Amino acid sequence: MSGPGMRAVLRREGFEANAPRALAATGLLGDRASHTLHAGLANGGVALTAAKPPERAAIEQLARGGLVAFRDSEDVATLLPVAEGFALGPEDPLAEAERWKLSKFQYVQSEGGEAVARSALGLAMVQIHDPAALALMGRFSVARTPAEALDKGDLGNRGAGFLGLLACAGILLPCDGEGRTADETDDQRRMWDFHELVYHSRSRLGRSGFRVGATWEFRDEIPQPPILRDSPWRDNGVLPLYRPTVLSRDMPLFEAMETRRSVRAYSPAPITAWELGEFLYRTMRVRAHVKNGDYEVASRPYPNGGGIYEQELYVTVEACADLQRGFYHYDPVAHALCPISPPDADMSMLIEEAVSATAGLGRPQILFTIASRFGGFNWKYSAMCYAAQLKNVGAIYQTMYLVATAMGLGACGLGLGNADRFARMTGHDYATEGSIGEFMIGRPL
């Protein structure tokens, strides 16, 4: 990728101080050549066509470290590498094929006041400075030659370099003789849904960019959302649950793990409120809460990323001795249930959706809806927040499975739930607190 006018520039404000050290670390250039290259990158950029092989190799290495970006000759867009595997590629990226088409895994979002185009499989993203470029991109929703698209677009030939950047970023893909891209012919790519591959690529190191993990991005702007909260439904009453004290009757852990099964069919005899209380005490209660200055953590029986414990548990009681049918919130500090609503149409559908998630093989006596207060996790972490919260749900599932097995109860984790129905039943904003996991228990046959 080094078409006419294509140039390398320092990528972000503040990186100027890092670039000289990074250039020296490459070992590709002497002191004078490194100084000259750095000066060029910092002052308008270095034309790739004029760069000597050692300079080009140094530029490529800086790009892989996130220090260098690439601009087209008309300043329509900037290519920003996001992965260590990035390579500049051929001098003319568009020479690979006659016709091109957008990847089915590409998308455009607004970042910092500009449109940014990415592909879930790409090693770079493209920051778009001229809005007319978006219309040019849209012309490749079907297979076209670059000349056809440029001839009809507002950018005219000014867009040629931009198309090269899209090709280098994997946003624009070459087509075969039938107008199909690798996304449409490769069996592995065909089996991926768009949103799932995007989620995978953005929540793991490698192609997500350079801000991943515990970045504390909002620490100086927003107070930490509370780890624990009083149940919003305490005014509806508080139903204390049984607290077990002696657990010596339990089977050994190894036996619980070996005999754990997903049990979907339950006895006509319902679970008891006593058993529900013991189950929740051993799986979801708050064991400790520590506040240290402006940061707080908690402890529950299951592991949780960062000790944040962003989960809230909602209990749909379909059949339970000594407990009325209804929709409840579990208070993990008080170890109690707070009624939210009596049985209604939404509760009936919640149960039916659980039945459907078991392929019609079971009907829950108790259905747990695991919700996440998203802000608690998003406040500390970047890029991998939702992925980590799903892993936390997995830890809850395993804890619930093992406790249910030890107690002689039937348990089954569910793979699907209705987040819109949950928002309606609780009154929570969809993006503030939402359901991300479902689990059911009952008395086995």
Residue pairs with C-beta under 8 A, 6 or more apart in sequence:
1 48
1 70
1 79
1 88
1 89
1 90
1 91
1 93
1 164
1 165
1 168
2 48
2 49
2 51
2 56
2 88
2 91
3 49
3 72
3 73
3 91
3 92
3 160
3 161
3 164
4 49
4 73
4 161
5 47
5 72
5 73
5 74
5 161
6 47
6 48
6 49
6 70
6 71
6 72
6 73
6 161
6 164
7 44
7 45
7 46
7 47
7 48
7 70
7 71
7 73
8 41
8 45
8 46
8 48
8 51
8 59
8 63
8 68
8 69
8 70
9 41
9 44
9 45
9 46
9 68
9 69
9 70
9 71
9 78
10 16
10 19
10 41
10 42
10 67
10 68
10 69
11 66
11 67
11 68
11 69
11 80
15 66
15 67
16 42
18 67
19 38
19 41
19 42
19 62
19 67
20 34
20 35
20 38
22 61
22 62
22 65
22 67
23 29
23 34
23 37
23 38
23 58
23 62
24 31
24 34
26 57
26 58
26 61
26 62
28 54
28 55
28 57
28 58
28 61
29 37
29 54
29 55
29 58
33 54
33 55
34 58
37 46
37 55
37 58
37 59
40 46
41 59
41 62
41 68
45 71
46 55
46 59
48 56
48 59
48 70
48 88
51 59
56 88
59 68
59 88
60 86
60 87
60 88
62 68
63 69
63 70
63 81
63 86
63 88
64 81
64 83
64 84
64 85
64 86
65 84
66 81
66 82
66 210
68 81
69 78
69 79
69 80
69 81
69 127
70 78
70 79
70 165
70 168
71 77
71 78
71 79
72 161
72 162
72 164
72 165
73 161
74 130
74 155
74 158
74 159
74 161
74 162
75 129
75 130
76 128
76 129
76 130
76 133
76 155
76 158
76 159
76 161
76 162
77 126
77 127
77 128
77 129
77 130
77 133
77 161
77 162
77 165
78 126
78 127
78 129
78 165
79 124
79 125
79 126
79 127
79 165
79 168
79 169
80 124
80 125
80 126
80 127
81 123
81 124
82 122
82 123
82 124
82 125
82 207
82 208
82 209
82 210
83 123
83 124
83 206
83 207
84 206
85 123
85 206
86 123
86 124
87 123
88 168
89 168
90 96
92 164
93 164
93 167
93 168
94 100
94 146
94 160
94 163
94 164
94 167
96 167
96 174
97 174
97 175
98 145
98 175
99 143
99 144
99 145
99 174
99 175
99 179
100 140
100 143
100 144
100 145
100 146
100 163
100 167
100 172
100 173
100 174
100 175
101 140
101 141
101 142
101 143
101 144
101 172
101 173
101 175
101 179
101 181
102 137
102 140
102 141
102 171
102 172
102 173
103 119
103 121
103 122
103 170
103 171
103 172
103 173
103 181
103 183
104 181
104 183
104 184
104 194
105 119
105 120
105 121
105 183
105 189
105 192
105 194
105 197
105 198
106 117
106 118
106 119
106 120
106 122
106 170
106 171
107 117
107 118
107 119
107 194
107 198
108 115
108 116
108 117
108 118
108 128
108 134
108 137
109 115
109 116
109 118
110 116
111 127
114 127
114 128
114 129
115 127
115 128
115 131
115 134
116 125
116 126
116 127
116 128
117 125
117 126
117 128
117 137
117 166
117 169
117 171
118 125
118 126
118 169
118 171
119 169
119 170
119 171
120 194
120 197
120 198
120 200
120 201
120 202
120 207
121 170
121 189
121 197
121 201
121 207
122 169
122 170
122 171
122 207
123 169
123 170
123 207
124 168
124 169
124 170
125 169
125 209
126 162
126 165
126 166
126 169
126 171
128 134
128 162
130 155
132 153
132 154
132 155
132 159
133 155
133 159
133 162
135 153
135 154
136 149
136 150
136 153
136 154
136 155
136 159
136 162
136 163
137 166
137 171
137 172
139 148
139 149
139 152
139 153
140 149
140 172
142 179
143 175
143 179
143 180
146 160
146 163
149 159
149 163
150 156
150 157
150 159
150 160
150 163
153 159
155 162
163 172
166 172
167 173
167 174
173 181
173 182
173 183
174 181
175 181
176 185
182 189
183 189
183 190
184 190
199 386
199 387
201 207
201 208
202 208
202 383
203 383
203 384
203 385
203 386
203 387
204 384
204 387
205 212
208 383
208 384
209 383
211 217
211 382
211 383
212 382
212 383
212 384
213 381
213 382
213 383
213 384
214 306
214 380
214 381
215 380
215 381
215 382
216 380
217 382
218 378
218 379
219 379
219 380
222 379
223 294
224 294
224 295
224 296
224 376
224 379
224 380
225 373
225 375
225 376
225 379
226 296
226 376
227 289
227 296
227 297
227 298
227 308
227 309
227 376
228 286
228 289
228 298
228 332
228 333
229 373
230 331
231 238
231 329
231 331
231 334
231 338
232 329
233 329
233 338
233 339
233 340
234 331
234 338
236 338
236 339
236 340
237 338
237 339
238 331
238 334
238 336
238 337
238 338
239 323
239 328
239 336
239 337
239 338
239 339
240 334
240 335
240 336
241 273
241 276
241 277
241 280
241 281
241 335
241 336
241 337
242 273
242 274
242 277
242 278
242 281
243 277
243 281
243 335
244 277
244 278
244 281
244 282
247 282
250 256
250 406
251 259
251 405
251 406
253 402
256 402
256 405
256 406
257 402
259 405
260 401
260 402
260 405
261 405
262 411
262 412
262 413
263 362
263 410
263 411
263 412
263 442
263 444
264 358
264 361
264 362
264 410
264 412
265 361
265 362
265 410
265 444
265 445
266 362
266 363
266 364
266 365
266 410
266 442
266 443
266 444
266 445
267 442
267 443
267 444
267 445
269 443
270 319
270 320
270 321
270 365
270 442
270 443
271 319
271 320
271 321
271 365
271 366
271 409
271 441
271 442
271 443
272 320
272 321
272 322
273 320
273 321
273 322
273 323
274 322
275 407
275 409
276 315
276 320
276 323
276 366
277 335
278 407
279 400
279 403
279 404
279 407
279 409
279 441
280 313
280 315
280 330
280 335
281 335
282 301
282 403
283 301
283 302
283 396
283 399
283 400
283 403
284 300
284 301
284 302
284 311
284 313
284 330
284 332
284 396
285 300
285 301
285 332
285 333
285 335
286 298
286 299
286 300
286 309
286 332
286 333
287 299
287 300
287 301
288 298
288 299
289 296
289 297
289 298
289 299
289 333
290 296
290 297
290 298
290 299
297 306
297 307
297 308
297 309
298 307
298 308
298 309
299 307
299 309
300 309
300 332
301 399
302 392
302 395
302 396
302 398
302 399
303 392
303 395
304 310
304 311
304 392
304 395
305 377
305 381
305 388
305 389
305 391
305 392
306 377
306 380
306 381
308 376
308 377
308 380
310 372
310 373
310 374
310 376
310 377
310 389
310 392
311 370
311 371
311 372
311 373
311 392
311 393
311 396
312 329
312 330
312 370
312 371
312 372
312 373
312 433
313 329
313 330
313 332
313 368
313 369
313 370
313 371
314 327
314 328
314 329
314 330
314 340
314 368
314 369
314 370
314 371
314 422
314 426
314 435
315 327
315 328
315 329
315 330
315 337
315 366
315 367
315 368
315 369
316 326
316 327
316 328
316 347
316 350
316 351
316 364
316 366
316 367
316 368
316 369
317 323
317 324
317 325
317 326
317 327
317 328
317 366
318 325
318 351
318 363
318 364
318 365
318 366
318 367
319 325
319 365
319 366
319 442
320 365
320 366
323 337
324 342
325 342
325 343
326 339
326 340
326 341
326 342
326 343
326 347
327 339
327 340
327 341
327 342
327 343
327 347
327 350
327 425
328 337
328 338
328 339
328 340
329 337
329 338
329 340
329 426
330 336
330 337
330 338
331 337
331 338
340 425
340 426
341 347
341 425
346 421
346 424
346 425
347 425
349 418
349 421
350 367
350 369
350 418
350 421
350 425
351 363
351 364
351 367
353 416
353 417
353 418
353 421
354 363
354 364
354 367
354 414
354 417
354 438
354 440
355 362
355 363
355 364
357 414
357 415
357 416
357 417
357 438
358 412
358 414
358 440
362 412
362 440
362 442
364 440
364 441
364 442
365 440
365 441
365 442
365 443
366 440
366 441
366 442
367 438
367 439
367 440
368 400
368 438
368 439
368 440
368 441
369 417
369 422
369 435
369 437
369 438
370 393
370 396
370 435
370 436
370 437
370 438
370 439
371 422
371 426
371 428
371 433
371 434
371 435
371 436
372 389
372 433
372 434
372 436
373 432
373 433
374 385
374 386
374 389
374 431
374 432
374 433
374 434
375 432
377 385
377 388
377 389
378 385
381 388
389 436
390 436
390 437
393 436
393 437
396 437
396 439
397 413
397 437
397 439
400 411
400 413
400 439
400 441
401 411
401 413
404 410
404 411
404 441
405 411
408 444
409 441
409 442
409 443
409 444
410 441
410 442
410 443
410 444
410 445
411 439
411 440
411 441
412 439
412 440
412 441
413 437
413 438
413 439
414 437
414 438
414 439
414 440
416 438
417 435
417 436
417 437
417 438
418 435
419 430
419 434
419 435
419 436
420 430
422 428
422 434
422 435
423 429
423 430
423 434
426 433
428 434
